[in-house]
Amino acid sequence: MKIVNQGIEKIDAMALVTGKPVYTDDLAPENCLVVKVLRSPHAFAGIRDIDMAEALKIEGVECILTYRDVPGNRFTMAGQSYPEPSPYDRLILDQMVRYVGDPVAVVAGITEKAVEKALKLIQVSYDILDPVLDPDKALDHKSIIHPEADYHAREDIGNDAKRNLCASGEFLSGDAETEFSRCDVVVDRIYHTKANNQAMMETHRTFSYLDLAGRLVLCTSTQVPFHVRRIAATALNIPQSSVRVIKPRIGGGFGAKQTLVSELFPALVTLKTGKPAKMVFDRAESFTASTSRHEMKIRVRIGADRDGHILAIHMDTLSNTGAYGEHGPTTVGLSGHKTMSLYNMARAFKFTYTVVYTNTLSAGAYRGYGATQGTFALESAVNELADRLSMDPLDLRLKNILKPGDSVAAYYGETIHSCALPACIKKGREMIGWNQKFPFVNISNTKVRAVGAAIAMQGSG
């Protein structure tokens, strides 16, 4: 018991509270080249020509790199275990740009002022294409966002790039339609959650250099150093043994740093010049050129008998992965499997999903990883079902939720070994004074105070 229930000082505690250098940018060498990216002003376009002549004349500019200077290896930037289920649909720089903010050229120079000046002098001519901006219209749209012949996935994820389909699938347990026909009350609703940004305090940042053995060293603010190593090696077409990744203390990630964002641009510069290089995103770049939560439209059908026994649940998710498929095939699964599983007493479950490409910012990992969107949808529907049944929504949940020892039909038949959800609901009801406040109490002639409830599950570690 030297560790359990004891206050253990964190290794970097004193360094943090005394302001010592611990974060990526604190550790970067002073002689790093400054790296910035010229980004597309168009949602969907082909690059016809890039004129860099005037930009290269700027004193202090070391190099300007375009799609002509990168390996032709398709890859995914999603930080997932190999083989990644996300499709290989990216190049470091591509001749086609797929959202406003997609990289067009990389500029490296001795000073930030020189690089900023060069960025303004690069002339790019585009063949502008018709963008796909509405996920409801993306499937089989006349514009194909990924027409490239070398697009591929390493697993069967139900994708078809020619249809702007990143992933699709279906899960069934029991006969949902038969059970719906037996229900006394059925709620059928569509819930729409928008994309949003993680907004961590430390933006994306990376510096790179070559060590004494000639290895590429990436010191980067990331949640997934071993994945960065593998993905960087793939994208740069070098052996993994030639890449070393250092992960300092990071100033927040929340999933945004489970995807490569800033790593490859300074890496490319270092390999081209042999010099240390550094890229630091400003806040605008983090909002417009990193990743967001997946926008989802989720249709929920949920039915019960008049006594409040839930008989069937069907969830259908349309997920917008944006211009690239990072985490698209995996986040969508949690929108159904991590939510319907809560109501394990139901006789039938059906989960269908479609993940589409659009010409918008690529989505990625974000706290809850798809379950957040699904929880909002299903829990809203359960509350509406309780209202239709004239039942207390907590009583409805307690009658239907899973318990320890259950084999969870909607979560691949996994057995739940630990679950204190019923006790949690009962304790929460007591602490909030639910029985006295639900659904609301009058505070004055113009104000009411209401209470509401939702439940969620998540597995970690």
N, C-alpha and C positions, 0 to 999 in steps of 0.2 A: 504493500500500500504506500510505497514511497512516491508514486506518481498519481494514482487515482485520488480525486478530491483534494489535490494539492495545487497551490498556486505556483506554476512553473514559468519562470521568466523566459520570454521569447528570445531567441538568439540575437535578433537584430533590434530588440526593444530600445536599448540605450542609443543606438545609432539613429533610430527614428525620432525619438523625443528630443535629441540634441541637434537634429538637422544635419547629420553626417550624410555624405553621398551614398545613396543606396539604390536609386532608381536609374533606369537606362541612360537618360540624358546626362545624369551626374557623372557617369563613368566613361563617357565618350572621350576619346583623345581630342586635343585641341586642333590637331591638324587634319581633322576629317573634312573631306569635300562635302559641301552642302548639296543635298539632292532634293529636287522638286519635280513635280509631274505636270505637264500640260494636259488638260482634260477636255473631253469632248463637250461642245456646247449643244450637241444634237442628241436626241434620244436614240436614233437609229440611222446609221450612215456608213458608207464605204469611204475609205481614205483614198483619194485619187492621187494626191501629191503632197509632199511636205518640203517646203523650202526653208532651209536652215542657214543659208549663206550669211545673212546679216547677223543672225544670232551668234554664229560662231566667231564673228569678229570682236565680240565683246571681251574686253580684257578680263581675265580671271575665269573664263568659261573653260572647263576641262574637256567636256564631251557632251554631245547630244545624241541620244539613242532612240531609235524608232523600231517599228516591227521588223525592219530589215536586219536588225542587230541582235535578235533574240532567237533561241532555239525553237524549233517547230514542234516541241513536245506538248501535247494537250495534257492538262492536269486539273485537279480540283484543289481549291484552297481550303476546303473543309478539314479541320483538325480531327480526323476520325481514324480509328484503327484500320490497318491495311487488311484486306482490300477495301478501300473506301466505297461505301454504297453510293456516294454522290457521283454524278456523271463527270467525266473528263471533258470539260467544255471550254477551257481557258487556255490562252497563251499569256505570257507576261505582257506583251504588247501585240495587238492584233491589227490587221488592216481593216477590220470591221469594228465599229464602236456600237455598243448596245444599250447605253443609257447616258443621260447627261451626267458627266463626271467620269466616264470610262477613260482609262489612260490612253494618251496618244503619243507622247514623247517624254523621255526622261532627260532632265538637264542637271549636270553636275558642275560645280564651280567652287572657287576658293572662298567667295563671299556670298552671302544671301542676296546682297544688292545686285551683284553681277548676274546671278541665276534668275532673279525676278525680271531684270531687264531683258535677258535673253528669251525668257518665256514669252514676252510681249512681242518679240520680233520674229518668232516662228510663224510662217505663213502656211496654213493647211487648207487645201481645197477638198471638199467633200461631195460625194454623190448621196444626196439626202433621200432616205427611204421612208416609207409609211410606217410609223411606230405602232406597236401594240401596247396600249396603255391600260386597257380594261381587262382584268382577269376573266370576267364573264364572257368576253369575246375572243379570248386568246386561242382557245382550242380550234384548230383548223382555220385560223385566220389566214388571209392571202399572204401576209408577210411572215416569212419563216425566220425566226430569230437566230437559229443555229443551223445554217445550211451546209456547214463544213463537212467534208467527207470523212475526216478523222475523228469526229465526235464519237464517243463510246462510253459505256459503263462497264464496270468489272463484275457487276451482279445483275440479275434480272430484277429490275425495279419498275417494270411496266412503263417504260419510257418510249417515246417516239418523237424525235426532234423535228421531223417533218410536219408534225401536228402541233408543235410548241408544247408538247407533253413531256414534262420532266420525270414524272412518276405517277403511278396509279395502282390501285389494288382493292381487294375486298376481303372481308373477314365475316364468317357466319358461324353462329352457334345456336342450334335450335331452328325452328321454323318461325321466323319473325312475322310473316304475313298472317299465318294461322293464329298466332297469339294476338296480333292486333285486332283480328276479327272477333275475338272473345272479350275485348276490353269494353268497359262501360264508358270510359273517358279516354280520349286521345288528344294530346297536345302536339301540334305540328307548327314549328316556328323556324325562322331563319335568323341567325345572329351574325353580325358582321364586326370583326375586330380589325383595326387598322394597324399598319406598320408603325413602329416607334423605335427610337434610338436608345442605346444603353447609357450614353452620357456619363461614362466613367470620368473621374477627375483627371487621370493621366491619359492623354490621347495616345494613339498608336505611334510608336517610335522604334527605330532600329539603327544600330551602327554596325559596320562590317569592316573587316580587315583580313589580311593574309598573315597567318602565323609563321614561325620559323620553318615549319615543315611544309609550307605552301598550302595549308588547308584554309578554306574559307571559314572565318569565324563570324557568326551572327550573334550579337548581343541585342536582345529584343524583349520588349514588353509583351509576353505571350503567356497563355495558359497551358500550352501544349508543346513544350520544347522538342520532344522526340518526334512528334508529327511535323513540326517545322523542318527538322533535319531531313526527313524523308521527302517531304513535298518540295523543298528547295532543291534537293538533289535531282528530283524528277524534272522540275521546271527548267533548271539550268543545265540539264543533261550532263551531270557529273556524278561520280560515285558517292554514295552516302559516307564512305570513309573519308571523303575530302571535305566534309562539312562538320563543323562543330557549332553547337548552339549553347549560348549562355543565357539563362533566365534570371535576371535580378529580381528584387522586390518589384511587384507591379502595383500601380495605383488604380486598381479596379479593373474589372474585365466584364463580368456578368454574362459571359458568352461571346461578347464581341471579339475577344482575343483567343477564342477557340478556332478562329479562322485566320489564315495569313492575310495581312493587309498591307503593312509597310515593309515587310522583310525583303521582298525580291528586288526592289528598285535599287537600294544601296548595294545589295549583293551583286547585281548586274554591273554596276559602276565599278566596284572593286575588282571584279574579274576582268573588266575591260581595261582598267587603268593601272591595276596593281596597288592602288592607294586606298587608305581608309575613307569611308563614306558614311554619311549619316542622313537619315530622313526623319523629320518630326512633323506629324500632322498638326495643323491648326484646328480649331474647333469646327470651322466651317467644313473642312475636309472630313472630319470624323462624322459629321451629319450627312454629307453628300457622297462620300466615296469609301465608306467602310461596309458595314452590313447592318440590317435592321431586324426586328422581329418580323416573322412572316404574317402578312395580311391574310386573314382567313374568313371565308363565308361558310358557316356551318348550319346545315339543316338538321334539326332534332325532331324526331318523332318519338314520343314516349306515351305508353298506354298502361292503364291500371284498371282493376275491377273496382266496384263501388266501395269496397272495404279498404282500398289503398294498397293492395298488393300489385306491384309493378310487374307486368307480364312480358313486355317487350320494349326494346330500345333500338332505334335505328339512327345512327349519325352519319351524315354525308358531308365531307369536308372538301371545299375548294380552297387550295392554298396557292398563294402567289409567291413564287420563288424569286421573281425579278429576272434580271438579265442572265444570271448564272445559277447553277443548281446546288450551291453549297448548303448542305444540311436539309435540302428540300425533301428528299425521300424519307428522312428519318424523323424530322420534327412532326410531320403530318401524322405519323403513326400514333404518337402520344396523345394527339387531340381526341382520339377515340379510345385506345386501349387503356390509357391512364385515367379515364373518366367513367366510362361505362362500367368498369370493373368495380367501382364503389357500390354499385347496386347489383350485387351478385345473386340476389334472390330471384331476379327476373328469369323467366323461362327461355327467352330467346334474345340474341344480340345480333345486330347487323351493322357493319362498319364499312363504308365505301369512301374512297378518297381519290382526288385528282389534284395533281400539282402542275401548275402551268408556268411557262416562261412569259414574261412581259418585258417591255423596254423601260424598266424602272430599276432603282438601286437594288442590288442583289441582297437577298435576305440571308440570315444565318442563325447561329445559336443565340439564345437570349433566355435568361432565367425562366425555368419551367419547361422550356424546349418543346413548345407545341401543346403541352398539357394545360398551360395557362389559358390559351384561347378556347380549348375544348371544355375546360372547367367553367368558364364564364357562360358558354352556351348551354351545357347540360344542366348546370345548377339553376340557371334562369328558367329553363323549361320545367325542372322539378318544382320550383316555387309556383310556377303557373299551374302545374298539375295539382298541387296542393290546394290552390285557390279554387280550381274547378271542382275538386272533391269536397270543398268546405272542411279541409283538414288542416291542423297545425303542421307547418312544413317540417318541424323537427320530429314530430310523431311519424310523419310519412317516411322520413329518412331512417329513423330507428327501426321501422318495420321492414326495411328493404336492404340495408347496408350489409357489407361483408363482415365476417367475424374471424378471429384466429382459427386456423385449421381448415378454412375453406379452400377448395380448389377453384381458382378464379377462371371462369369460362372465358371472359373477355380479355384475359391477359395470358394467353397461350397455355392455359391449364396450370399455371404456377400455383403453388400452395402458399397461403399467407401464414407465416409463423408468428408474426408479431403485429398486433393491431389493437390500439386502445381507443378507436374512434367512438364506439358507443359511450364509453365513460367520458370522453372528451365532450361530446354533445351534451350529455347530462350535466356535466360540471359547468360548461359554458352557459347553458340555460339558467342554472342557478345563479351564477355570478353576475349575469347581465340583468337578472330580474325579468326574464322573458315572459313568464306567465302574467306579470302585471303590465307589461309594455306592448305585447304583440296584439295586433299589428301596429298600433300607435296609441299614444295618449295625447289629449289636448293640453297644450301648455298655456295657451291664451286663446282669444278670439281669432287670432291670425296665425298661430303657430301650432304645429304638432311635432312630436318627437317619435320616430319610428325605429324599429329594430328589424334586422334581416339576418339571413344565415346562408352559408354555403360551406361545403366540405371539399377536401382535396386529398390526394395521395401523391407521395413522391418517394422514390427509392434512391438512396445514395450510399456510396461506399460498398 
